Amino acid sequence: MKNLMPFYLLAGLVMLVVGMLYYQPVNAEASPSATQPLEAEVEPTVAIAAEWAGGGNNSTIILSDLAADNMERSWSGGSGGEQVHSYSNVAIDLYVRAAGDLTNGSNTISLDLLKYADYGASVSKTSFTTEYVRVLLGWDPPSQGGRVTVPVDLFLTVPFATPPGVYTTTIYHAAVQENAEQPTSP
């Protein structure tokens, strides 16, 4: 055991020196406050809604009391008619289309007799189609927490001898970030 004593002493000294080399003091300071940076990354957001006569987002468009007289009727856009709101945080392009002819069972009113205009950009009166058509290019975002709104004028001609009843189709508005590819759905 006496012969091993210098070895143990040497091993202890080596461990002491190695421990001193790797010693890293901890300097923790107590404080009544703490400060941390926080990062919240907001992504580009495209968000729109359509509204009929103040009925709320995506409300049903109701065109009533129509005579089958082959006369074009019009409904001005705005708070008493059709309007589209943007809540987007980037500039957007706005598109519109319809599902197809207005139908009531086997009876139809041709889609080319349903038209739109204005969009706050003097868009000419145009018949709806089943393909998306761009009506606004580079529609700027609203102020933070707000929305921007454009009116949509609607026009419909009911041909002579159209059987009575409720005729339906669906109007689709779609938006993409400015200069992005044209939407294909819904």
C-alpha positions in Angstrom: 0.0 0.0 0.0 2.9 2.3 0.7 4.1 1.7 -2.8 0.8 2.9 -4.2 0.6 6.0 -2.1 2.7 8.2 -4.5 0.5 6.9 -7.3 -2.7 8.0 -5.4 -1.1 11.3 -4.6 -0.2 11.9 -8.2 -3.6 10.8 -9.4 -5.2 13.2 -6.9 -3.0 16.1 -8.1 -3.8 15.4 -11.8 -7.6 15.4 -11.0 -7.2 18.6 -9.1 -5.4 20.3 -12.0 -7.8 19.0 -14.6 -10.7 20.1 -12.4 -9.3 23.6 -12.1 -8.8 23.8 -15.9 -12.4 23.0 -16.6 -13.8 25.0 -13.7 -16.4 27.6 -15.0 -17.9 29.8 -12.4 -21.6 30.4 -12.5 -22.4 34.1 -12.2 -26.2 34.3 -11.6 -27.5 37.6 -10.5 -30.8 38.0 -8.8 -32.9 40.8 -10.1 -36.5 42.0 -9.6 -37.1 42.0 -13.4 -36.1 39.9 -16.5 -36.0 41.0 -20.1 -36.4 38.7 -23.1 -36.7 39.6 -26.8 -39.8 38.2 -28.5 -40.3 37.8 -32.2 -43.7 37.3 -33.8 -43.5 36.8 -37.6 -46.7 37.8 -39.4 -47.3 35.9 -42.7 -48.8 37.5 -45.8 -52.6 37.0 -45.4 -55.2 37.2 -48.1 -58.8 37.5 -46.6 -62.0 38.7 -48.3 -65.7 38.5 -47.7 -68.7 39.4 -49.8 -71.9 40.9 -48.4 -75.4 41.5 -49.7 -77.4 44.5 -48.4 -75.7 44.5 -45.0 -76.6 40.8 -44.4 -73.2 39.8 -43.1 -70.3 38.1 -44.7 -71.1 35.7 -47.5 -74.9 36.4 -47.2 -77.3 35.3 -49.9 -78.0 37.6 -52.8 -81.8 38.0 -53.1 -83.1 39.6 -56.3 -86.9 39.5 -55.8 -90.1 40.6 -57.6 -88.8 40.1 -61.1 -91.0 40.2 -64.1 -90.3 38.0 -67.1 -90.4 41.0 -69.4 -87.0 40.9 -71.1 -86.0 44.1 -69.3 -82.6 44.5 -67.6 -82.9 45.3 -63.9 -80.0 46.7 -61.9 -78.9 46.7 -58.2 -76.4 49.3 -57.2 -73.4 48.0 -55.2 -72.6 49.3 -51.7 -74.2 49.0 -48.3 -77.7 48.5 -49.7 -76.5 46.0 -52.3 -73.5 43.8 -53.1 -70.0 44.7 -51.8 -66.7 42.9 -51.3 -64.4 43.5 -48.3 -60.7 42.9 -48.0 -59.1 42.3 -44.7 -55.8 41.3 -46.3 -52.4 42.6 -45.1 -50.9 42.6 -48.7 -52.1 44.0 -52.0 -54.4 41.5 -53.8 -55.9 40.8 -57.1 -59.6 40.1 -57.0 -61.4 37.6 -59.3 -65.1 36.8 -59.9 -67.0 34.0 -61.6 -70.4 32.2 -61.3 -71.2 28.5 -61.0 -73.4 28.5 -64.2 -76.8 29.3 -65.5 -79.5 30.3 -63.0 -81.6 27.2 -62.6 -85.0 26.2 -61.2 -85.4 22.5 -61.8 -85.2 22.0 -65.5 -85.8 25.7 -66.2 -82.9 28.1 -66.7 -81.9 31.7 -67.2 -78.8 31.9 -69.2 -75.7 33.1 -67.3 -74.9 35.7 -69.9 -78.0 37.6 -68.7 -76.4 38.1 -65.2 -73.9 40.9 -65.2 -71.6 42.8 -62.9 -69.9 46.2 -62.9 -67.9 48.8 -60.9 -65.8 47.2 -58.2 -64.7 50.7 -57.3 -62.6 50.7 -60.4 -65.1 51.6 -63.1 -65.2 48.0 -64.3 -67.5 47.9 -67.4 -70.7 45.9 -67.3 -69.8 42.3 -68.1 -71.6 39.0 -68.2 -70.6 36.5 -65.6 -68.7 33.4 -66.8 -67.8 30.1 -65.2 -64.1 31.0 -65.4 -62.5 33.5 -63.1 -62.1 37.0 -64.4 -59.8 39.5 -62.7 -61.8 42.6 -61.7 -59.2 44.3 -59.5 -55.4 44.4 -59.8 -53.2 45.5 -56.8 -56.1 46.2 -54.4 -54.1 47.8 -51.5 -54.6 46.5 -47.9 -56.6 48.5 -45.3 -55.1 50.2 -42.3 -54.2 47.8 -39.5 -57.4 46.5 -37.8 -59.6 47.7 -40.6 -61.1 46.7 -44.0 -61.5 48.2 -47.4 -64.7 47.8 -49.4 -65.7 48.0 -53.1 -69.2 48.1 -54.4 -70.4 45.6 -57.0 -73.3 46.5 -59.3 -75.5 43.6 -60.5 -77.7 43.3 -63.5 -80.2 40.7 -64.6 -82.5 40.2 -67.5 -85.4 37.7 -67.2 -86.5 36.6 -70.7 -90.1 36.7 -71.8 -92.1 33.5 -70.8 -89.6 32.4 -68.1 -91.6 30.1 -65.8 -92.1 31.5 -62.3 -90.0 30.3 -59.4 -86.7 30.8 -57.6 -83.7 30.5 -59.9 -80.3 30.0 -58.3 -76.6 30.0 -59.1 -73.5 30.8 -56.9 -71.2 33.8 -57.3 -67.6 33.2 -56.4 -65.1 35.9 -55.4 -61.5 34.8 -55.0 -58.4 36.7 -54.1 -54.7 36.1 -54.5 -51.7 38.1 -53.5 -50.9 40.7 -56.2 -49.4 39.1 -59.4 -49.8 35.6 -58.1 -51.4 32.9 -60.3 -55.1 33.2 -61.1 -57.3 31.0 -58.8 -58.8 27.9 -60.1 -61.1 27.1 -57.2 -63.6 27.2 -55.6 
